[in-house]
């Protein structure tokens, strides 16, 4: 069976996002004192630990929601350009309704320090009457207000609300059932959570919240973790016993981070891929703030699309929320398997687009440059007066985004779904490319041929000499070169080498990480003032490290003989670390006395 889903609801600024982060043990939701920080549904799967050591873990999906009626009151209603944020109220309440509708348990968060407010009583009444989450999503999507915003079920007519909530019960029996904790007939169980109980003096205030009719409240403080263990144990007891299927969750086949500047169409694309209005879509720039994971299936494959906040220049940031949103964006890129860089086809590529492209480049994640809103730009007159085609726009992108010359380009329309499935198929192809491996022999022959034809050198007449090369990682493909002078491999030469690799190796459209390192430590670093000699990488003790043995005392004199470059063939990168090196006492004799005066001559091939 699916894992339980727990929705956290309440009015603005009662500590829902702080509670979410405390439960998840990570910075999942953005926390800020200003109202309306959270807008979309932010989810996190958490394995709750039981009160005893032998208690099985219970997985649950927690859903953080926006504040109910956040932009109705004055104060913070307009943004810096005069957009009325009250237009987002209906969309936020619709997302709250969807969270409650699909929840197995509802945590109604109330500020214990502020007490029960009229807004809290209104939310409690809506929860009790099933008007907060009992609407029909199809009706909500088909019913439109001015501006094209979907009307949430809670904002429907009184008649529709009565139909969703059922007929009212009469008499003392109805009052008893309404007051019976923790569940109501026909809906998920509801428990009141008294937040901001920062100490013993607030415990009595928390108990006053029992008057809302949902039983004894659960007290907790997300700031100083007061009553944290008791709160988590109470939630643990409310969940059903886990099944073997719950403990063995299948991971997603692909994690995709969708990044771009504001109003590029990221949320619209996520809704199209998910097949439901999962994200709030608005013409107001900067609607999305949190990094929201949306899980869906397509053609039998499970994907997680991470919708992120739109980026703009830092000097235009209005508050700390935008800095937090940028941090969530960078975290989303780090934990994703690949990146979709959205470009608005109706606007010129700006400096912000270049900054986002640089972020994707530095992450070493496979990237697709997605030209969104292509249905609005295709065929329109371009700079030269001719109709714009995909070939012309590709040349324009390559000239502007020079940091991603290898990234493929996809022309889509996120609103009507044109080429979205082909874009997903391309994403899986890039994932397969990033997991390819190349044999060591093929790499050595390729790199030696490149260095023989055009190897790096300097004004002092030094030339690069390759000792060993191997692929030491995937996702991204990582190629490690062991050379005599790593400083000769400048960034420009590494770009040249990377381009040659894309021509010859099965990594034509994914980033390649190249690591250049020396074969040995310098001689003056090997001799310490204590009279001990540290056996370094690639110097003495190679055969012992291959066999997995330590270099012991009395074996130093016999380590040098019989080792040349051919002995390094087939060695893995783990054998070239200091894990299999040991400091040995040189004694009265100097083990370096018999070495040639020229250090480079020691490593010459015979």
C-alpha positions as CSV (number, residue, x, y, z in Angstrom):
1,X,0.0,0.0,0.0
2,X,1.2,3.6,-0.5
3,X,2.9,5.3,2.4
4,X,0.7,7.5,4.6
5,X,0.5,11.2,3.7
6,X,0.4,13.9,6.4
7,X,-0.7,17.4,5.5
8,X,0.3,20.4,7.7
9,X,-2.2,23.2,7.4
10,X,-3.0,26.5,9.3
11,X,-3.1,30.2,9.0
12,X,0.0,32.2,8.0
13,X,3.0,32.5,10.3
14,X,2.1,29.8,12.8
15,X,5.3,27.8,12.1
16,X,4.2,25.2,9.5
17,X,7.5,25.4,7.5
18,X,9.6,25.3,10.7
19,X,7.7,22.2,11.8
20,X,8.2,20.6,8.4
21,X,12.0,21.2,8.6
22,X,12.2,19.9,12.2
23,X,10.4,16.7,11.2
24,X,12.5,16.2,8.1
25,X,15.7,17.1,9.8
26,X,16.7,19.3,6.8
27,X,16.1,22.7,5.2
28,X,13.1,21.6,3.0
29,X,10.8,24.6,3.2
30,X,11.9,28.2,3.3
31,X,11.3,29.9,6.7
32,X,10.9,33.6,7.0
33,X,8.9,35.9,9.3
34,X,7.0,37.5,6.4
35,X,3.5,36.2,5.5
36,X,3.0,34.2,2.4
37,X,6.5,32.6,2.2
38,X,5.2,29.2,1.3
39,X,2.9,29.0,-1.7
40,X,3.1,25.5,-3.3
41,X,2.9,22.1,-1.7
42,X,6.3,21.1,-0.4
43,X,6.7,17.4,0.3
44,X,9.3,15.3,2.1
45,X,9.4,11.5,2.8
46,X,10.5,10.9,6.4
47,X,11.2,7.6,8.2
48,X,9.9,8.2,11.7
49,X,11.7,6.3,14.5
50,X,9.7,4.6,17.2
51,X,9.9,5.3,20.9
52,X,11.9,2.1,21.5
53,X,15.0,0.7,19.9
54,X,13.3,-2.3,18.5
55,X,10.4,-0.3,17.0
56,X,10.2,-0.5,13.2
57,X,10.5,2.7,11.3
58,X,7.4,4.1,9.8
59,X,7.7,6.0,6.5
60,X,5.4,8.9,5.9
61,X,5.1,11.7,3.3
62,X,4.8,15.1,5.0
63,X,3.2,18.0,3.0
64,X,3.8,21.6,3.9
65,X,1.2,24.0,2.6
66,X,0.8,27.8,2.4
67,X,-1.0,29.9,4.9
68,X,-4.8,29.9,4.5
69,X,-6.0,33.4,3.4
70,X,-2.5,34.7,3.4
71,X,-2.9,37.7,1.0
72,X,-6.5,38.7,2.0
73,X,-5.4,41.2,4.7
74,X,-3.4,44.4,4.1
75,X,0.4,44.4,4.5
76,X,2.7,42.8,2.0
77,X,0.0,42.5,-0.5
78,X,1.8,44.2,-3.4
79,X,5.3,43.3,-4.7
80,X,8.0,45.8,-5.7
81,X,6.5,46.4,-9.2
82,X,2.9,46.8,-7.9
83,X,1.5,43.3,-8.7
84,X,-1.4,42.4,-6.4
85,X,-0.4,39.2,-4.7
86,X,-4.0,38.6,-3.6
87,X,-4.5,37.1,-7.0
88,X,-2.5,34.1,-5.7
89,X,-4.9,33.5,-2.8
90,X,-7.2,31.2,-4.7
91,X,-4.4,29.2,-6.1
92,X,-2.8,28.8,-2.7
93,X,-6.0,27.7,-1.1
94,X,-6.6,25.2,-4.0
95,X,-3.2,23.6,-3.3
96,X,-4.2,23.4,0.4
97,X,-7.4,21.7,-0.6
98,X,-5.6,19.2,-2.7
99,X,-3.2,18.4,0.2
100,X,-6.1,17.8,2.6
101,X,-8.0,15.8,0.1
102,X,-5.2,13.3,-0.4
103,X,-4.0,13.2,3.2
104,X,-4.3,10.3,5.6
105,X,-3.7,12.6,8.6
106,X,-4.1,16.4,9.0
107,X,-1.9,18.4,11.4
108,X,-3.7,21.6,12.1
109,X,-1.0,24.0,13.3
110,X,-2.0,26.8,15.7
111,X,0.3,29.4,17.4
112,X,0.0,28.7,21.1
113,X,1.5,32.1,22.0
114,X,-1.1,34.0,19.9
115,X,-4.0,31.8,21.1
116,X,-7.0,30.9,19.0
117,X,-7.8,33.6,16.5
118,X,-11.0,34.0,14.4
119,X,-9.0,32.8,11.4
120,X,-8.1,29.6,13.3
121,X,-11.8,29.0,14.1
122,X,-12.7,29.5,10.5
123,X,-10.1,26.9,9.4
124,X,-11.3,24.5,12.1
125,X,-14.9,24.9,10.8
126,X,-13.9,24.3,7.2
127,X,-12.0,21.2,8.3
128,X,-14.9,19.9,10.4
129,X,-17.3,20.4,7.5
130,X,-14.9,18.9,4.9
131,X,-15.0,22.1,2.9
132,X,-11.2,22.6,3.0
133,X,-10.4,19.5,1.0
134,X,-13.7,17.9,-0.3
135,X,-14.0,19.7,-3.6
136,X,-13.8,18.1,-7.0
137,X,-10.4,18.9,-8.8
138,X,-12.1,18.8,-12.2
139,X,-14.6,21.4,-11.1
140,X,-11.9,23.6,-9.6
141,X,-10.0,23.4,-12.9
142,X,-13.0,24.2,-15.0
143,X,-14.3,27.1,-12.9
144,X,-12.4,30.3,-13.6
145,X,-12.3,33.7,-12.0
146,X,-10.9,36.9,-13.5
147,X,-7.3,36.3,-14.6
148,X,-7.8,32.6,-15.3
149,X,-7.0,31.5,-11.8
150,X,-8.7,28.2,-10.8
151,X,-11.2,28.5,-7.9
152,X,-10.4,26.2,-5.0
153,X,-13.2,24.0,-3.6
154,X,-13.2,26.1,-0.4
155,X,-14.3,29.2,-2.3
156,X,-17.3,27.5,-4.0
157,X,-20.9,28.3,-3.3
158,X,-22.6,27.4,-0.1
159,X,-24.7,24.7,-1.9
160,X,-21.6,23.0,-3.3
161,X,-20.0,23.1,0.2
162,X,-23.0,21.4,1.8
163,X,-22.9,18.7,-0.9
164,X,-19.2,18.1,-0.3
165,X,-19.5,18.0,3.4
166,X,-22.7,16.1,3.6
167,X,-25.8,16.8,5.6
168,X,-25.4,18.3,9.0
169,X,-26.1,16.1,11.9
170,X,-28.6,17.2,14.5
171,X,-28.8,16.8,18.3
172,X,-26.2,15.9,21.0
173,X,-25.0,13.0,18.9
174,X,-23.7,15.3,16.1
175,X,-22.0,17.5,18.6
176,X,-20.3,14.6,20.3
177,X,-19.0,13.2,16.9
178,X,-17.8,16.7,15.9
179,X,-15.8,17.0,19.2
180,X,-14.5,13.4,19.2
181,X,-10.7,13.3,18.6
182,X,-8.8,12.6,16.5
183,X,-10.9,11.9,13.4
184,X,-14.2,13.0,11.8
185,X,-16.5,10.8,9.9
186,X,-15.9,10.9,6.1
187,X,-12.5,12.6,6.3
188,X,-8.9,12.1,7.5
189,X,-8.0,12.2,11.2
190,X,-7.2,15.8,12.4
191,X,-4.9,16.7,15.2
192,X,-4.2,20.2,16.5
193,X,-0.5,21.0,16.9
194,X,0.3,23.8,19.3
195,X,3.4,25.4,17.8
196,X,5.9,27.8,19.5
197,X,5.6,26.1,22.9
198,X,9.1,27.3,23.7
199,X,9.0,26.5,27.4
200,X,6.9,25.3,30.4
201,X,5.1,28.7,30.7
202,X,3.4,28.1,27.3
203,X,2.1,24.6,28.1
204,X,-1.1,25.9,29.7
205,X,-1.7,28.1,26.6
206,X,-1.3,25.0,24.4
207,X,-4.0,23.1,26.3
208,X,-6.5,25.9,25.5
209,X,-6.4,24.8,21.9
210,X,-8.5,21.8,22.8
211,X,-11.5,24.1,22.5
212,X,-11.3,23.8,18.7
213,X,-12.9,20.3,19.0
214,X,-10.1,18.1,17.8
215,X,-8.9,16.6,21.1
216,X,-5.8,17.2,23.1
217,X,-3.3,19.2,21.1
218,X,0.2,18.1,20.4
219,X,2.7,20.6,21.9
220,X,6.1,21.3,20.2
221,X,8.6,24.0,19.6
222,X,10.5,23.9,16.3
223,X,12.9,26.6,17.5
224,X,14.4,24.9,20.5
225,X,13.0,21.3,20.0
226,X,10.9,21.5,23.2
227,X,8.6,18.5,23.3
228,X,10.1,17.3,20.0
229,X,10.5,13.6,21.0
230,X,7.0,13.5,22.5
231,X,5.5,15.1,19.4
232,X,7.3,12.6,17.0
233,X,6.2,9.7,19.2
234,X,2.6,10.8,19.0
235,X,2.7,11.1,15.3
236,X,4.4,7.7,15.1
237,X,1.5,6.1,17.1
238,X,-1.1,7.7,14.7
239,X,0.4,6.0,11.7
240,X,-0.4,2.4,10.6
241,X,2.2,-0.4,11.0
242,X,4.6,-0.5,8.0
243,X,4.5,-3.2,5.4
244,X,7.6,-4.7,3.7
245,X,6.6,-2.7,0.6
246,X,6.8,0.5,2.6
247,X,10.3,-0.2,3.8
248,X,11.6,-1.1,0.3
249,X,10.7,2.0,-1.7
250,X,11.8,1.9,-5.3
251,X,13.9,5.0,-6.1
252,X,13.0,7.2,-9.1
253,X,14.7,6.4,-12.4
254,X,15.6,10.1,-13.0
255,X,15.8,13.2,-11.0
256,X,15.5,16.4,-13.2
257,X,16.1,19.9,-11.9
258,X,14.3,22.5,-13.9
259,X,16.1,25.9,-13.7
260,X,15.8,29.2,-15.5
261,X,15.0,32.9,-15.0
262,X,11.6,34.1,-13.8
263,X,8.5,33.5,-16.0
264,X,10.3,31.1,-18.3
265,X,7.5,28.5,-17.9
266,X,9.0,26.1,-15.4
267,X,5.9,25.4,-13.3
268,X,3.8,25.1,-16.4
269,X,6.2,22.4,-17.8
270,X,6.0,20.6,-14.4
271,X,2.2,20.6,-14.5
272,X,2.3,19.3,-18.1
273,X,4.6,16.4,-17.2
274,X,2.7,15.5,-14.0
275,X,-0.7,15.7,-15.8
276,X,-2.2,17.8,-12.9
277,X,-2.1,21.3,-11.6
278,X,0.6,20.4,-9.1
279,X,2.3,23.9,-9.1
280,X,0.9,27.3,-8.9
281,X,1.1,29.1,-12.3
282,X,0.7,32.8,-12.5
283,X,1.8,35.7,-14.7
284,X,3.3,37.3,-11.5
285,X,7.1,36.9,-11.7
286,X,8.6,34.9,-8.8
287,X,5.5,32.9,-7.9
288,X,7.5,29.7,-7.1
289,X,9.9,30.0,-4.2
290,X,10.6,26.6,-2.8
291,X,12.3,23.7,-4.6
292,X,9.4,21.3,-5.0
293,X,9.8,17.7,-5.9
294,X,7.0,16.4,-8.1
295,X,7.0,12.6,-8.6
296,X,5.2,11.1,-11.6
297,X,5.3,8.2,-14.1
298,X,5.7,8.3,-17.9
299,X,5.8,5.3,-20.1
300,X,6.5,3.0,-17.1
301,X,9.4,5.1,-15.8
302,X,9.4,7.0,-12.6
303,X,10.7,10.6,-12.7
304,X,11.0,13.3,-10.1
305,X,10.9,16.9,-11.5
306,X,12.3,19.5,-9.2
307,X,10.6,22.8,-9.8
308,X,12.8,25.7,-8.6
309,X,12.4,29.4,-8.2
310,X,13.1,31.7,-11.1
311,X,16.4,33.5,-10.9
312,X,17.2,37.2,-11.4
313,X,20.2,39.4,-10.6
314,X,21.2,39.5,-7.0
315,X,21.2,43.3,-6.9
316,X,17.5,43.1,-7.6
317,X,16.7,40.8,-4.7
318,X,14.1,42.4,-2.4
319,X,14.3,40.3,0.7
320,X,16.0,37.3,2.2
321,X,13.4,34.9,0.7
322,X,15.0,35.3,-2.7
323,X,18.4,34.4,-1.2
324,X,16.9,31.3,0.4
325,X,15.3,30.5,-2.9
326,X,18.7,30.7,-4.7
327,X,20.1,28.4,-2.1
328,X,17.3,25.8,-2.7
329,X,17.9,26.1,-6.4
330,X,21.6,25.3,-6.0
331,X,20.7,22.4,-3.7
332,X,18.3,21.1,-6.3
333,X,20.9,21.1,-9.0
334,X,23.4,19.2,-6.7
335,X,21.0,16.4,-6.0
336,X,19.5,16.0,-9.5
337,X,20.7,13.6,-12.1
338,X,20.4,16.1,-14.9
339,X,19.4,19.7,-15.5
340,X,16.8,21.3,-17.8
341,X,17.8,24.9,-18.6
342,X,14.7,26.7,-19.7
343,X,15.0,29.6,-22.2
344,X,12.0,31.8,-23.0
345,X,11.8,31.9,-26.8
346,X,9.8,35.1,-26.8
347,X,12.6,37.1,-25.1
348,X,16.3,37.7,-25.7
349,X,18.9,35.7,-23.9
350,X,19.9,37.8,-20.9
351,X,22.7,37.9,-18.5
352,X,20.6,35.9,-16.0
353,X,20.3,33.1,-18.6
354,X,24.0,33.0,-18.9
355,X,24.4,32.9,-15.1
356,X,22.0,29.9,-14.9
357,X,23.9,28.2,-17.7
358,X,27.1,28.7,-15.8
359,X,25.5,27.1,-12.8
360,X,24.6,24.1,-14.9
361,X,28.1,23.9,-16.3
362,X,29.8,24.0,-13.0
363,X,27.6,21.3,-11.6
364,X,29.0,18.8,-14.2
365,X,25.5,17.4,-14.7
366,X,24.1,16.5,-18.1
367,X,22.1,19.5,-19.4
368,X,19.4,20.1,-22.0
369,X,18.8,23.6,-23.2
370,X,15.0,23.7,-23.4
371,X,13.6,26.5,-25.6
372,X,10.1,26.9,-24.1
373,X,7.1,28.8,-25.7
374,X,8.4,27.8,-29.2
375,X,4.8,27.8,-30.4
376,X,4.8,31.6,-29.9
377,X,8.1,32.3,-31.5
378,X,8.3,29.9,-34.5
379,X,7.7,31.7,-37.8
380,X,7.9,35.2,-36.3
381,X,10.1,37.7,-38.1
382,X,13.7,37.7,-36.8
383,X,16.4,40.3,-36.7
384,X,16.9,40.0,-40.5
385,X,13.2,40.1,-41.2
386,X,13.1,36.4,-42.1
387,X,10.9,33.9,-40.2
388,X,12.6,32.4,-37.2
389,X,13.5,28.7,-37.6
390,X,15.0,26.2,-35.2
391,X,18.3,26.2,-37.1
392,X,18.6,30.0,-36.8
393,X,17.7,29.9,-33.1
394,X,20.2,27.2,-32.4
395,X,23.0,29.3,-33.9
396,X,21.8,32.2,-31.7
397,X,22.0,30.0,-28.6
398,X,25.4,28.6,-29.4
399,X,26.7,32.2,-29.8
400,X,25.2,33.4,-26.5
401,X,25.7,30.3,-24.2
402,X,29.3,29.3,-25.1
403,X,29.8,27.5,-21.8
404,X,27.4,24.6,-22.9
405,X,28.5,23.8,-26.5
406,X,27.9,20.1,-26.0
407,X,24.4,20.4,-24.5
408,X,21.6,19.3,-26.9
409,X,18.7,21.8,-27.6
410,X,15.0,20.9,-27.4
411,X,12.3,23.1,-28.7
412,X,9.0,22.6,-26.8
413,X,5.8,24.2,-25.7
414,X,5.2,23.5,-22.0
415,X,1.6,24.7,-22.2
416,X,0.3,22.4,-24.9
417,X,2.9,19.6,-24.3
418,X,4.5,19.8,-27.7
419,X,7.8,17.7,-27.8
420,X,7.7,17.2,-24.0
421,X,7.9,13.4,-24.3
422,X,10.7,13.6,-26.8
423,X,12.6,15.8,-24.3
424,X,12.2,13.2,-21.6
425,X,13.5,10.5,-23.9
426,X,16.5,12.7,-24.6
427,X,17.1,13.1,-20.9
428,X,17.3,9.3,-20.4
429,X,19.7,9.1,-23.4
430,X,22.0,11.6,-21.7
431,X,21.8,9.7,-18.4
432,X,22.9,6.6,-20.3
433,X,25.8,8.5,-21.8
434,X,27.0,9.7,-18.4
435,X,27.1,6.1,-17.2
436,X,29.2,4.8,-20.0
437,X,32.7,3.4,-19.3
438,X,35.8,3.2,-21.5
439,X,38.6,0.6,-21.2
440,X,41.9,1.7,-19.9
441,X,43.7,0.5,-22.9
442,X,41.6,2.6,-25.3
443,X,42.1,5.7,-23.1
444,X,45.9,5.2,-23.0
445,X,46.1,4.8,-26.7
446,X,43.9,7.9,-27.3
447,X,45.6,10.2,-24.9
448,X,49.1,9.2,-25.9
449,X,48.2,9.9,-29.5
450,X,46.8,13.3,-28.7
451,X,49.9,14.2,-26.6
452,X,52.3,13.0,-29.4
453,X,50.5,15.2,-32.0
454,X,49.9,18.2,-29.8
455,X,51.1,17.9,-26.3
456,X,51.4,20.8,-23.8
457,X,54.8,22.5,-23.2
458,X,56.2,25.7,-21.7
459,X,58.8,28.3,-22.5
460,X,61.4,26.4,-20.5
461,X,61.3,23.5,-22.9
462,X,59.4,21.0,-20.7
463,X,57.0,18.6,-22.3
464,X,54.2,16.7,-20.8
465,X,54.7,13.0,-20.4
466,X,51.8,10.6,-19.7
467,X,52.4,7.8,-17.3
468,X,48.9,6.5,-16.8
469,X,45.3,7.3,-17.7
470,X,42.0,5.6,-16.6
471,X,38.4,6.4,-16.2
472,X,37.8,6.7,-12.4
473,X,34.2,7.6,-12.3
474,X,30.8,8.0,-13.9
475,X,28.0,10.6,-13.7
476,X,29.9,12.6,-14.8
477,X,32.5,10.6,-16.7
478,X,35.8,11.2,-14.8
479,X,39.1,10.7,-16.5
480,X,42.3,10.8,-14.4
481,X,45.7,11.5,-16.0
482,X,49.0,10.8,-14.2
483,X,51.6,13.0,-15.8
484,X,55.1,14.4,-15.0
485,X,54.1,18.1,-14.9
486,X,50.4,18.8,-14.1
487,X,51.0,22.6,-14.4
488,X,51.4,22.2,-18.1
489,X,47.8,21.3,-18.5
490,X,46.2,24.8,-18.6
491,X,42.4,25.3,-18.7
492,X,42.6,26.0,-22.5
493,X,44.4,22.7,-23.1
494,X,41.9,20.9,-20.9
495,X,39.1,22.2,-23.0
496,X,41.0,21.1,-26.1
497,X,41.4,17.6,-24.5
498,X,37.7,17.5,-23.5
499,X,36.7,18.2,-27.1
500,X,38.9,15.5,-28.4
501,X,37.3,13.1,-25.9
502,X,33.8,13.9,-27.1
503,X,34.8,13.2,-30.6
504,X,36.4,9.8,-29.9
505,X,34.5,8.5,-26.7
506,X,30.9,7.8,-26.1
507,X,30.3,11.1,-24.2
508,X,29.4,13.5,-27.0
509,X,26.7,15.4,-25.2
510,X,27.5,15.2,-21.5
511,X,30.2,17.0,-19.4
512,X,33.5,15.3,-18.8
513,X,35.6,15.9,-15.7
514,X,39.4,15.7,-16.3
515,X,41.7,15.3,-13.3
516,X,45.4,15.8,-13.8
517,X,47.8,14.7,-11.0
518,X,51.5,14.0,-10.5
519,X,52.8,10.5,-10.4
520,X,54.8,11.0,-7.2
521,X,55.3,13.5,-4.5
522,X,58.3,15.8,-4.7
523,X,61.5,14.5,-3.1
524,X,61.7,17.3,-0.5
525,X,58.2,16.4,0.6
526,X,59.1,12.8,1.3
527,X,61.9,13.5,3.7
528,X,60.7,14.8,7.1
529,X,62.6,16.4,9.8
530,X,61.9,13.4,12.1
531,X,64.1,11.2,10.0
532,X,61.2,9.2,8.7
533,X,60.4,8.6,5.1
534,X,56.7,8.5,3.9
535,X,56.1,6.1,1.1
536,X,54.2,8.3,-1.4
537,X,51.8,7.5,-4.2
538,X,53.4,5.8,-7.2
539,X,56.9,5.7,-5.7
540,X,57.9,2.8,-3.4
541,X,55.6,-0.1,-2.3
542,X,53.6,-0.3,-5.5
543,X,53.7,-4.1,-5.7
544,X,52.7,-4.3,-2.0
545,X,49.8,-2.0,-2.5
546,X,48.6,-4.0,-5.5
547,X,48.5,-7.1,-3.3
548,X,46.8,-5.2,-0.5
549,X,49.7,-5.5,2.0
550,X,51.3,-2.8,4.1
551,X,54.9,-1.7,3.7
552,X,56.7,-2.9,6.8
553,X,60.0,-2.2,8.4
554,X,63.1,-3.7,6.8
555,X,61.6,-3.7,3.3
556,X,62.5,-0.3,2.1
557,X,65.8,-1.3,0.5
558,X,64.0,-3.9,-1.7
559,X,61.1,-1.7,-2.9
560,X,62.8,0.2,-5.7
561,X,64.2,-2.6,-7.7
562,X,62.1,-4.0,-10.6
563,X,59.5,-1.3,-10.8
564,X,58.9,0.6,-14.1
565,X,56.0,2.3,-15.8
566,X,54.7,-1.0,-17.2
567,X,54.0,-2.2,-13.6
568,X,51.3,0.5,-13.3
569,X,49.1,-1.0,-16.0
570,X,45.8,-2.2,-14.7
571,X,46.1,-0.4,-11.3
572,X,42.9,1.2,-10.0
573,X,42.8,4.6,-8.5
574,X,42.2,3.3,-5.0
575,X,45.7,1.7,-5.0
576,X,47.3,5.1,-5.7
577,X,46.2,6.6,-2.4
578,X,48.0,6.9,0.9
579,X,45.7,4.2,2.4
580,X,48.3,1.6,1.6
581,X,51.3,3.8,2.6
582,X,53.0,3.7,5.9
583,X,55.7,5.8,7.6
584,X,58.9,3.7,8.1
585,X,62.0,4.4,10.1
586,X,65.0,5.0,7.9
587,X,67.4,4.2,10.7
588,X,71.1,5.0,10.3
589,X,71.1,4.5,6.5
590,X,69.5,6.8,4.1
591,X,67.2,4.8,1.7
592,X,67.3,7.6,-0.8
593,X,71.1,7.6,-1.1
594,X,71.1,5.0,-4.0
595,X,68.6,7.0,-6.1
596,X,69.8,9.0,-9.1
597,X,70.4,12.7,-8.7
598,X,67.9,13.5,-11.4
599,X,64.4,12.6,-10.1
600,X,62.9,12.4,-13.5
601,X,65.4,9.8,-14.6
602,X,64.1,7.4,-11.9
603,X,60.7,7.1,-13.8
604,X,62.1,6.7,-17.3
605,X,60.7,3.8,-19.2
606,X,63.3,1.1,-19.9
